[in-house]
Amino acid sequence: MKQLTIKVEKGHGYYDLTSHPWGGSFNRFDKDYVLQITKVLTTYLDGSPQKVTAIHPSTNKKKIGIEI
């Protein structure tokens, strides 16, 4: 199965889900990243991802939530 990735631009917001629930610890990316999606939580009507989880690439440990 092909891994889904998304490109996020500097300034796009995300939630740190490592120790807080969705809506808790809000942050913004400090540069552009291509992220590997770990889970698709919701989709748009056309089937494309809307809310996803990923691992923050700067730490490779921090689980993050992103709304696309």
mmCIF file of the N, C-alpha and C atoms, coordinates in Angstrom:
data_MODEL
# 
_entry.id   MODEL 
# 
loop_
_atom_site.group_PDB 
_atom_site.id 
_atom_site.type_symbol 
_atom_site.label_atom_id 
_atom_site.label_alt_id 
_atom_site.label_comp_id 
_atom_site.label_asym_id 
_atom_site.label_entity_id 
_atom_site.label_seq_id 
_atom_site.pdbx_PDB_ins_code 
_atom_site.Cartn_x 
_atom_site.Cartn_y 
_atom_site.Cartn_z 
_atom_site.occupancy 
_atom_site.B_iso_or_equiv 
_atom_site.pdbx_formal_charge 
_atom_site.auth_seq_id 
_atom_site.auth_comp_id 
_atom_site.auth_asym_id 
_atom_site.auth_atom_id 
_atom_site.pdbx_PDB_model_num 
ATOM 1   N N  . MET A 1 1  ? 0.835   -1.186 0.000  1.00 0.00 ? 1  MET A N  1 
ATOM 2   C CA . MET A 1 1  ? 0.000   0.000  0.000  1.00 0.00 ? 1  MET A CA 1 
ATOM 3   C C  . MET A 1 1  ? 0.881   1.251  0.000  1.00 0.00 ? 1  MET A C  1 
ATOM 4   N N  . LYS A 1 2  ? 0.531   2.223  -0.816 1.00 0.00 ? 2  LYS A N  1 
ATOM 5   C CA . LYS A 1 2  ? 1.297   3.451  -0.937 1.00 0.00 ? 2  LYS A CA 1 
ATOM 6   C C  . LYS A 1 2  ? 1.090   4.342  0.293  1.00 0.00 ? 2  LYS A C  1 
ATOM 7   N N  . GLN A 1 3  ? 2.186   4.903  0.811  1.00 0.00 ? 3  GLN A N  1 
ATOM 8   C CA . GLN A 1 3  ? 2.106   5.826  1.939  1.00 0.00 ? 3  GLN A CA 1 
ATOM 9   C C  . GLN A 1 3  ? 1.637   7.192  1.445  1.00 0.00 ? 3  GLN A C  1 
ATOM 10  N N  . LEU A 1 4  ? 0.677   7.776  2.133  1.00 0.00 ? 4  LEU A N  1 
ATOM 11  C CA . LEU A 1 4  ? 0.197   9.108  1.791  1.00 0.00 ? 4  LEU A CA 1 
ATOM 12  C C  . LEU A 1 4  ? 1.103   10.155 2.423  1.00 0.00 ? 4  LEU A C  1 
ATOM 13  N N  . THR A 1 5  ? 1.396   11.209 1.674  1.00 0.00 ? 5  THR A N  1 
ATOM 14  C CA . THR A 1 5  ? 2.169   12.323 2.195  1.00 0.00 ? 5  THR A CA 1 
ATOM 15  C C  . THR A 1 5  ? 1.426   13.619 1.905  1.00 0.00 ? 5  THR A C  1 
ATOM 16  N N  . ILE A 1 6  ? 1.736   14.634 2.683  1.00 0.00 ? 6  ILE A N  1 
ATOM 17  C CA . ILE A 1 6  ? 1.187   15.964 2.448  1.00 0.00 ? 6  ILE A CA 1 
ATOM 18  C C  . ILE A 1 6  ? 2.312   16.977 2.579  1.00 0.00 ? 6  ILE A C  1 
ATOM 19  N N  . LYS A 1 7  ? 2.175   18.063 1.856  1.00 0.00 ? 7  LYS A N  1 
ATOM 20  C CA . LYS A 1 7  ? 3.123   19.163 1.980  1.00 0.00 ? 7  LYS A CA 1 
ATOM 21  C C  . LYS A 1 7  ? 2.459   20.245 2.803  1.00 0.00 ? 7  LYS A C  1 
ATOM 22  N N  . VAL A 1 8  ? 3.144   20.672 3.861  1.00 0.00 ? 8  VAL A N  1 
ATOM 23  C CA . VAL A 1 8  ? 2.656   21.783 4.681  1.00 0.00 ? 8  VAL A CA 1 
ATOM 24  C C  . VAL A 1 8  ? 3.649   22.933 4.568  1.00 0.00 ? 8  VAL A C  1 
ATOM 25  N N  . GLU A 1 9  ? 3.115   24.124 4.489  1.00 0.00 ? 9  GLU A N  1 
ATOM 26  C CA . GLU A 1 9  ? 3.955   25.302 4.338  1.00 0.00 ? 9  GLU A CA 1 
ATOM 27  C C  . GLU A 1 9  ? 4.234   25.960 5.685  1.00 0.00 ? 9  GLU A C  1 
ATOM 28  N N  . LYS A 1 10 ? 5.317   26.693 5.737  1.00 0.00 ? 10 LYS A N  1 
ATOM 29  C CA . LYS A 1 10 ? 5.685   27.455 6.922  1.00 0.00 ? 10 LYS A CA 1 
ATOM 30  C C  . LYS A 1 10 ? 4.480   28.273 7.377  1.00 0.00 ? 10 LYS A C  1 
ATOM 31  N N  . GLY A 1 11 ? 4.184   28.226 8.667  1.00 0.00 ? 11 GLY A N  1 
ATOM 32  C CA . GLY A 1 11 ? 3.070   28.985 9.229  1.00 0.00 ? 11 GLY A CA 1 
ATOM 33  C C  . GLY A 1 11 ? 1.787   28.192 9.382  1.00 0.00 ? 11 GLY A C  1 
ATOM 34  N N  . HIS A 1 12 ? 1.682   27.022 8.689  1.00 0.00 ? 12 HIS A N  1 
ATOM 35  C CA . HIS A 1 12 ? 0.488   26.184 8.816  1.00 0.00 ? 12 HIS A CA 1 
ATOM 36  C C  . HIS A 1 12 ? 0.432   25.643 10.248 1.00 0.00 ? 12 HIS A C  1 
ATOM 37  N N  . GLY A 1 13 ? -0.744  25.589 10.819 1.00 0.00 ? 13 GLY A N  1 
ATOM 38  C CA . GLY A 1 13 ? -0.895  25.161 12.202 1.00 0.00 ? 13 GLY A CA 1 
ATOM 39  C C  . GLY A 1 13 ? -1.058  23.670 12.365 1.00 0.00 ? 13 GLY A C  1 
ATOM 40  N N  . TYR A 1 14 ? -0.671  23.190 13.549 1.00 0.00 ? 14 TYR A N  1 
ATOM 41  C CA . TYR A 1 14 ? -0.854  21.782 13.911 1.00 0.00 ? 14 TYR A CA 1 
ATOM 42  C C  . TYR A 1 14 ? -1.027  21.663 15.420 1.00 0.00 ? 14 TYR A C  1 
ATOM 43  N N  . TYR A 1 15 ? -1.593  20.549 15.849 1.00 0.00 ? 15 TYR A N  1 
ATOM 44  C CA . TYR A 1 15 ? -1.751  20.256 17.271 1.00 0.00 ? 15 TYR A CA 1 
ATOM 45  C C  . TYR A 1 15 ? -0.740  19.193 17.680 1.00 0.00 ? 15 TYR A C  1 
ATOM 46  N N  . ASP A 1 16 ? -0.061  19.428 18.799 1.00 0.00 ? 16 ASP A N  1 
ATOM 47  C CA . ASP A 1 16 ? 0.851   18.440 19.363 1.00 0.00 ? 16 ASP A CA 1 
ATOM 48  C C  . ASP A 1 16 ? -0.004  17.430 20.128 1.00 0.00 ? 16 ASP A C  1 
ATOM 49  N N  . LEU A 1 17 ? -0.112  16.224 19.596 1.00 0.00 ? 17 LEU A N  1 
ATOM 50  C CA . LEU A 1 17 ? -0.962  15.194 20.212 1.00 0.00 ? 17 LEU A CA 1 
ATOM 51  C C  . LEU A 1 17 ? -0.179  14.260 21.118 1.00 0.00 ? 17 LEU A C  1 
ATOM 52  N N  . THR A 1 18 ? 1.097   14.537 21.321 1.00 0.00 ? 18 THR A N  1 
ATOM 53  C CA . THR A 1 18 ? 1.944   13.671 22.142 1.00 0.00 ? 18 THR A CA 1 
ATOM 54  C C  . THR A 1 18 ? 1.433   13.598 23.578 1.00 0.00 ? 18 THR A C  1 
ATOM 55  N N  . SER A 1 19 ? 1.087   14.746 24.161 1.00 0.00 ? 19 SER A N  1 
ATOM 56  C CA . SER A 1 19 ? 0.627   14.732 25.549 1.00 0.00 ? 19 SER A CA 1 
ATOM 57  C C  . SER A 1 19 ? -0.655  15.542 25.766 1.00 0.00 ? 19 SER A C  1 
ATOM 58  N N  . HIS A 1 20 ? -1.258  16.026 24.669 1.00 0.00 ? 20 HIS A N  1 
ATOM 59  C CA . HIS A 1 20 ? -2.491  16.805 24.762 1.00 0.00 ? 20 HIS A CA 1 
ATOM 60  C C  . HIS A 1 20 ? -3.505  16.276 23.748 1.00 0.00 ? 20 HIS A C  1 
ATOM 61  N N  . PRO A 1 21 ? -4.806  16.428 24.024 1.00 0.00 ? 21 PRO A N  1 
ATOM 62  C CA . PRO A 1 21 ? -5.808  16.011 23.037 1.00 0.00 ? 21 PRO A CA 1 
ATOM 63  C C  . PRO A 1 21 ? -5.884  17.017 21.889 1.00 0.00 ? 21 PRO A C  1 
ATOM 64  N N  . TRP A 1 22 ? -6.583  16.642 20.846 1.00 0.00 ? 22 TRP A N  1 
ATOM 65  C CA . TRP A 1 22 ? -6.802  17.526 19.701 1.00 0.00 ? 22 TRP A CA 1 
ATOM 66  C C  . TRP A 1 22 ? -7.418  18.827 20.229 1.00 0.00 ? 22 TRP A C  1 
ATOM 67  N N  . GLY A 1 23 ? -6.852  19.952 19.859 1.00 0.00 ? 23 GLY A N  1 
ATOM 68  C CA . GLY A 1 23 ? -7.336  21.245 20.325 1.00 0.00 ? 23 GLY A CA 1 
ATOM 69  C C  . GLY A 1 23 ? -6.565  21.771 21.518 1.00 0.00 ? 23 GLY A C  1 
ATOM 70  N N  . GLY A 1 24 ? -5.622  21.000 22.028 1.00 0.00 ? 24 GLY A N  1 
ATOM 71  C CA . GLY A 1 24 ? -4.853  21.416 23.199 1.00 0.00 ? 24 GLY A CA 1 
ATOM 72  C C  . GLY A 1 24 ? -3.665  22.288 22.872 1.00 0.00 ? 24 GLY A C  1 
ATOM 73  N N  . SER A 1 25 ? -2.558  21.692 22.512 1.00 0.00 ? 25 SER A N  1 
ATOM 74  C CA . SER A 1 25 ? -1.305  22.409 22.277 1.00 0.00 ? 25 SER A CA 1 
ATOM 75  C C  . SER A 1 25 ? -1.163  22.758 20.797 1.00 0.00 ? 25 SER A C  1 
ATOM 76  N N  . PHE A 1 26 ? -1.482  24.009 20.436 1.00 0.00 ? 26 PHE A N  1 
ATOM 77  C CA . PHE A 1 26 ? -1.441  24.454 19.044 1.00 0.00 ? 26 PHE A CA 1 
ATOM 78  C C  . PHE A 1 26 ? -0.103  25.112 18.738 1.00 0.00 ? 26 PHE A C  1 
ATOM 79  N N  . ASN A 1 27 ? 0.486   24.759 17.588 1.00 0.00 ? 27 ASN A N  1 
ATOM 80  C CA . ASN A 1 27 ? 1.766   25.311 17.151 1.00 0.00 ? 27 ASN A CA 1 
ATOM 81  C C  . ASN A 1 27 ? 1.707   25.591 15.659 1.00 0.00 ? 27 ASN A C  1 
ATOM 82  N N  . ARG A 1 28 ? 2.749   26.221 15.141 1.00 0.00 ? 28 ARG A N  1 
ATOM 83  C CA . ARG A 1 28 ? 2.863   26.470 13.703 1.00 0.00 ? 28 ARG A CA 1 
ATOM 84  C C  . ARG A 1 28 ? 4.213   25.960 13.207 1.00 0.00 ? 28 ARG A C  1 
ATOM 85  N N  . PHE A 1 29 ? 4.235   25.467 11.959 1.00 0.00 ? 29 PHE A N  1 
ATOM 86  C CA . PHE A 1 29 ? 5.487   24.986 11.373 1.00 0.00 ? 29 PHE A CA 1 
ATOM 87  C C  . PHE A 1 29 ? 6.426   26.160 11.125 1.00 0.00 ? 29 PHE A C  1 
ATOM 88  N N  . ASP A 1 30 ? 7.726   25.943 11.394 1.00 0.00 ? 30 ASP A N  1 
ATOM 89  C CA . ASP A 1 30 ? 8.721   26.996 11.214 1.00 0.00 ? 30 ASP A CA 1 
ATOM 90  C C  . ASP A 1 30 ? 9.339   26.989 9.815  1.00 0.00 ? 30 ASP A C  1 
ATOM 91  N N  . LYS A 1 31 ? 9.022   25.961 9.019  1.00 0.00 ? 31 LYS A N  1 
ATOM 92  C CA . LYS A 1 31 ? 9.464   25.884 7.625  1.00 0.00 ? 31 LYS A CA 1 
ATOM 93  C C  . LYS A 1 31 ? 8.574   24.905 6.876  1.00 0.00 ? 31 LYS A C  1 
ATOM 94  N N  . ASP A 1 32 ? 8.756   24.797 5.563  1.00 0.00 ? 32 ASP A N  1 
ATOM 95  C CA . ASP A 1 32 ? 7.976   23.857 4.755  1.00 0.00 ? 32 ASP A CA 1 
ATOM 96  C C  . ASP A 1 32 ? 8.426   22.428 5.029  1.00 0.00 ? 32 ASP A C  1 
ATOM 97  N N  . TYR A 1 33 ? 7.465   21.496 5.061  1.00 0.00 ? 33 TYR A N  1 
ATOM 98  C CA . TYR A 1 33 ? 7.764   20.084 5.283  1.00 0.00 ? 33 TYR A CA 1 
ATOM 99  C C  . TYR A 1 33 ? 6.909   19.222 4.365  1.00 0.00 ? 33 TYR A C  1 
ATOM 100 N N  . VAL A 1 34 ? 7.394   18.033 4.065  1.00 0.00 ? 34 VAL A N  1 
ATOM 101 C CA . VAL A 1 34 ? 6.584   16.976 3.469  1.00 0.00 ? 34 VAL A CA 1 
ATOM 102 C C  . VAL A 1 34 ? 6.449   15.926 4.561  1.00 0.00 ? 34 VAL A C  1 
ATOM 103 N N  . LEU A 1 35 ? 5.214   15.648 4.951  1.00 0.00 ? 35 LEU A N  1 
ATOM 104 C CA . LEU A 1 35 ? 4.943   14.736 6.066  1.00 0.00 ? 35 LEU A CA 1 
ATOM 105 C C  . LEU A 1 35 ? 4.324   13.441 5.588  1.00 0.00 ? 35 LEU A C  1 
ATOM 106 N N  . GLN A 1 36 ? 4.686   12.371 6.241  1.00 0.00 ? 36 GLN A N  1 
ATOM 107 C CA . GLN A 1 36 ? 4.072   11.079 5.975  1.00 0.00 ? 36 GLN A CA 1 
ATOM 108 C C  . GLN A 1 36 ? 2.870   10.938 6.904  1.00 0.00 ? 36 GLN A C  1 
ATOM 109 N N  . ILE A 1 37 ? 1.701   10.732 6.323  1.00 0.00 ? 37 ILE A N  1 
ATOM 110 C CA . ILE A 1 37 ? 0.469   10.595 7.102  1.00 0.00 ? 37 ILE A CA 1 
ATOM 111 C C  . ILE A 1 37 ? 0.465   9.241  7.801  1.00 0.00 ? 37 ILE A C  1 
ATOM 112 N N  . THR A 1 38 ? 0.187   9.256  9.114  1.00 0.00 ? 38 THR A N  1 
ATOM 113 C CA . THR A 1 38 ? 0.103   7.998  9.854  1.00 0.00 ? 38 THR A CA 1 
ATOM 114 C C  . THR A 1 38 ? -1.328  7.492  9.966  1.00 0.00 ? 38 THR A C  1 
ATOM 115 N N  . LYS A 1 39 ? -2.305  8.431  9.934  1.00 0.00 ? 39 LYS A N  1 
ATOM 116 C CA . LYS A 1 39 ? -3.707  8.023  10.016 1.00 0.00 ? 39 LYS A CA 1 
ATOM 117 C C  . LYS A 1 39 ? -4.586  9.131  9.441  1.00 0.00 ? 39 LYS A C  1 
ATOM 118 N N  . VAL A 1 40 ? -5.569  8.749  8.645  1.00 0.00 ? 40 VAL A N  1 
ATOM 119 C CA . VAL A 1 40 ? -6.568  9.685  8.136  1.00 0.00 ? 40 VAL A CA 1 
ATOM 120 C C  . VAL A 1 40 ? -7.783  9.581  9.049  1.00 0.00 ? 40 VAL A C  1 
ATOM 121 N N  . LEU A 1 41 ? -8.149  10.687 9.693  1.00 0.00 ? 41 LEU A N  1 
ATOM 122 C CA . LEU A 1 41 ? -9.266  10.681 10.639 1.00 0.00 ? 41 LEU A CA 1 
ATOM 123 C C  . LEU A 1 41 ? -10.588 11.027 9.973  1.00 0.00 ? 41 LEU A C  1 
ATOM 124 N N  . THR A 1 42 ? -10.571 12.043 9.108  1.00 0.00 ? 42 THR A N  1 
ATOM 125 C CA . THR A 1 42 ? -11.775 12.417 8.361  1.00 0.00 ? 42 THR A CA 1 
ATOM 126 C C  . THR A 1 42 ? -11.370 12.769 6.935  1.00 0.00 ? 42 THR A C  1 
ATOM 127 N N  . THR A 1 43 ? -12.359 12.695 6.027  1.00 0.00 ? 43 THR A N  1 
ATOM 128 C CA . THR A 1 43 ? -12.103 13.014 4.621  1.00 0.00 ? 43 THR A CA 1 
ATOM 129 C C  . THR A 1 43 ? -13.143 14.004 4.116  1.00 0.00 ? 43 THR A C  1 
ATOM 130 N N  . TYR A 1 44 ? -12.785 14.675 3.028  1.00 0.00 ? 44 TYR A N  1 
ATOM 131 C CA . TYR A 1 44 ? -13.741 15.517 2.323  1.00 0.00 ? 44 TYR A CA 1 
ATOM 132 C C  . TYR A 1 44 ? -14.653 14.616 1.491  1.00 0.00 ? 44 TYR A C  1 
ATOM 133 N N  . LEU A 1 45 ? -15.700 15.156 0.909  1.00 0.00 ? 45 LEU A N  1 
ATOM 134 C CA . LEU A 1 45 ? -16.647 14.367 0.121  1.00 0.00 ? 45 LEU A CA 1 
ATOM 135 C C  . LEU A 1 45 ? -15.989 13.650 -1.055 1.00 0.00 ? 45 LEU A C  1 
ATOM 136 N N  . ASP A 1 46 ? -14.907 14.214 -1.606 1.00 0.00 ? 46 ASP A N  1 
ATOM 137 C CA . ASP A 1 46 ? -14.219 13.563 -2.726 1.00 0.00 ? 46 ASP A CA 1 
ATOM 138 C C  . ASP A 1 46 ? -13.240 12.474 -2.279 1.00 0.00 ? 46 ASP A C  1 
ATOM 139 N N  . GLY A 1 47 ? -13.145 12.237 -0.965 1.00 0.00 ? 47 GLY A N  1 
ATOM 140 C CA . GLY A 1 47 ? -12.285 11.176 -0.438 1.00 0.00 ? 47 GLY A CA 1 
ATOM 141 C C  . GLY A 1 47 ? -10.885 11.625 -0.056 1.00 0.00 ? 47 GLY A C  1 
ATOM 142 N N  . SER A 1 48 ? -10.538 12.872 -0.329 1.00 0.00 ? 48 SER A N  1 
ATOM 143 C CA . SER A 1 48 ? -9.206  13.352 0.043  1.00 0.00 ? 48 SER A CA 1 
ATOM 144 C C  . SER A 1 48 ? -9.145  13.629 1.552  1.00 0.00 ? 48 SER A C  1 
ATOM 145 N N  . PRO A 1 49 ? -7.965  13.464 2.159  1.00 0.00 ? 49 PRO A N  1 
ATOM 146 C CA . PRO A 1 49 ? -7.833  13.633 3.615  1.00 0.00 ? 49 PRO A CA 1 
ATOM 147 C C  . PRO A 1 49 ? -8.178  15.046 4.078  1.00 0.00 ? 49 PRO A C  1 
ATOM 148 N N  . GLN A 1 50 ? -8.854  15.124 5.220  1.00 0.00 ? 50 GLN A N  1 
ATOM 149 C CA . GLN A 1 50 ? -9.190  16.419 5.815  1.00 0.00 ? 50 GLN A CA 1 
ATOM 150 C C  . GLN A 1 50 ? -8.445  16.590 7.137  1.00 0.00 ? 50 GLN A C  1 
ATOM 151 N N  . LYS A 1 51 ? -8.647  15.664 8.063  1.00 0.00 ? 51 LYS A N  1 
ATOM 152 C CA . LYS A 1 51 ? -7.935  15.670 9.341  1.00 0.00 ? 51 LYS A CA 1 
ATOM 153 C C  . LYS A 1 51 ? -7.047  14.438 9.369  1.00 0.00 ? 51 LYS A C  1 
ATOM 154 N N  . VAL A 1 52 ? -5.753  14.653 9.660  1.00 0.00 ? 52 VAL A N  1 
ATOM 155 C CA . VAL A 1 52 ? -4.805  13.538 9.657  1.00 0.00 ? 52 VAL A CA 1 
ATOM 156 C C  . VAL A 1 52 ? -3.871  13.637 10.856 1.00 0.00 ? 52 VAL A C  1 
ATOM 157 N N  . THR A 1 53 ? -3.226  12.525 11.160 1.00 0.00 ? 53 THR A N  1 
ATOM 158 C CA . THR A 1 53 ? -2.131  12.534 12.118 1.00 0.00 ? 53 THR A CA 1 
ATOM 159 C C  . THR A 1 53 ? -0.849  12.192 11.371 1.00 0.00 ? 53 THR A C  1 
ATOM 160 N N  . ALA A 1 54 ? 0.249   12.687 11.916 1.00 0.00 ? 54 ALA A N  1 
ATOM 161 C CA . ALA A 1 54 ? 1.563   12.464 11.320 1.00 0.00 ? 54 ALA A CA 1 
ATOM 162 C C  . ALA A 1 54 ? 2.604   12.557 12.433 1.00 0.00 ? 54 ALA A C  1 
ATOM 163 N N  . ILE A 1 55 ? 3.851   12.282 12.087 1.00 0.00 ? 55 ILE A N  1 
ATOM 164 C CA . ILE A 1 55 ? 4.961   12.456 13.019 1.00 0.00 ? 55 ILE A CA 1 
ATOM 165 C C  . ILE A 1 55 ? 5.715   13.711 12.603 1.00 0.00 ? 55 ILE A C  1 
ATOM 166 N N  . HIS A 1 56 ? 5.972   14.598 13.559 1.00 0.00 ? 56 HIS A N  1 
ATOM 167 C CA . HIS A 1 56 ? 6.683   15.840 13.230 1.00 0.00 ? 56 HIS A CA 1 
ATOM 168 C C  . HIS A 1 56 ? 8.106   15.494 12.781 1.00 0.00 ? 56 HIS A C  1 
ATOM 169 N N  . PRO A 1 57 ? 8.509   15.944 11.599 1.00 0.00 ? 57 PRO A N  1 
ATOM 170 C CA . PRO A 1 57 ? 9.799   15.547 11.036 1.00 0.00 ? 57 PRO A CA 1 
ATOM 171 C C  . PRO A 1 57 ? 11.022  16.085 11.782 1.00 0.00 ? 57 PRO A C  1 
ATOM 172 N N  . SER A 1 58 ? 10.877  17.152 12.544 1.00 0.00 ? 58 SER A N  1 
ATOM 173 C CA . SER A 1 58 ? 12.043  17.688 13.243 1.00 0.00 ? 58 SER A CA 1 
ATOM 174 C C  . SER A 1 58 ? 12.419  16.852 14.457 1.00 0.00 ? 58 SER A C  1 
ATOM 175 N N  . THR A 1 59 ? 11.479  16.082 14.985 1.00 0.00 ? 59 THR A N  1 
ATOM 176 C CA . THR A 1 59 ? 11.767  15.270 16.172 1.00 0.00 ? 59 THR A CA 1 
ATOM 177 C C  . THR A 1 59 ? 11.671  13.774 15.891 1.00 0.00 ? 59 THR A C  1 
ATOM 178 N N  . ASN A 1 60 ? 10.894  13.401 14.871 1.00 0.00 ? 60 ASN A N  1 
ATOM 179 C CA . ASN A 1 60 ? 10.597  12.002 14.557 1.00 0.00 ? 60 ASN A CA 1 
ATOM 180 C C  . ASN A 1 60 ? 9.968   11.255 15.719 1.00 0.00 ? 60 ASN A C  1 
ATOM 181 N N  . LYS A 1 61 ? 9.446   11.980 16.707 1.00 0.00 ? 61 LYS A N  1 
ATOM 182 C CA . LYS A 1 61 ? 8.777   11.364 17.847 1.00 0.00 ? 61 LYS A CA 1 
ATOM 183 C C  . LYS A 1 61 ? 7.416   11.991 18.115 1.00 0.00 ? 61 LYS A C  1 
ATOM 184 N N  . LYS A 1 62 ? 7.304   13.292 17.900 1.00 0.00 ? 62 LYS A N  1 
ATOM 185 C CA . LYS A 1 62 ? 6.110   14.032 18.272 1.00 0.00 ? 62 LYS A CA 1 
ATOM 186 C C  . LYS A 1 62 ? 4.957   13.713 17.324 1.00 0.00 ? 62 LYS A C  1 
ATOM 187 N N  . LYS A 1 63 ? 3.864   13.173 17.884 1.00 0.00 ? 63 LYS A N  1 
ATOM 188 C CA . LYS A 1 63 ? 2.666   12.900 17.100 1.00 0.00 ? 63 LYS A CA 1 
ATOM 189 C C  . LYS A 1 63 ? 1.882   14.204 16.974 1.00 0.00 ? 63 LYS A C  1 
ATOM 190 N N  . ILE A 1 64 ? 1.506   14.555 15.728 1.00 0.00 ? 64 ILE A N  1 
ATOM 191 C CA . ILE A 1 64 ? 0.807   15.814 15.489 1.00 0.00 ? 64 ILE A CA 1 
ATOM 192 C C  . ILE A 1 64 ? -0.485  15.577 14.728 1.00 0.00 ? 64 ILE A C  1 
ATOM 193 N N  . GLY A 1 65 ? -1.424  16.497 14.879 1.00 0.00 ? 65 GLY A N  1 
ATOM 194 C CA . GLY A 1 65 ? -2.682  16.469 14.160 1.00 0.00 ? 65 GLY A CA 1 
ATOM 195 C C  . GLY A 1 65 ? -2.781  17.690 13.271 1.00 0.00 ? 65 GLY A C  1 
ATOM 196 N N  . ILE A 1 66 ? -3.176  17.478 12.013 1.00 0.00 ? 66 ILE A N  1 
ATOM 197 C CA . ILE A 1 66 ? -3.234  18.554 11.036 1.00 0.00 ? 66 ILE A CA 1 
ATOM 198 C C  . ILE A 1 66 ? -4.581  18.536 10.345 1.00 0.00 ? 66 ILE A C  1 
ATOM 199 N N  . GLU A 1 67 ? -5.155  19.710 10.170 1.00 0.00 ? 67 GLU A N  1 
ATOM 200 C CA . GLU A 1 67 ? -6.360  19.858 9.373  1.00 0.00 ? 67 GLU A CA 1 
ATOM 201 C C  . GLU A 1 67 ? -5.937  20.486 8.046  1.00 0.00 ? 67 GLU A C  1 
ATOM 202 N N  . ILE A 1 68 ? -6.205  19.787 6.958  1.00 0.00 ? 68 ILE A N  1 
ATOM 203 C CA . ILE A 1 68 ? -5.743  20.228 5.639  1.00 0.00 ? 68 ILE A CA 1 
ATOM 204 C C  . ILE A 1 68 ? -6.771  21.126 4.990  1.00 0.00 ? 68 ILE A C  1 
# 
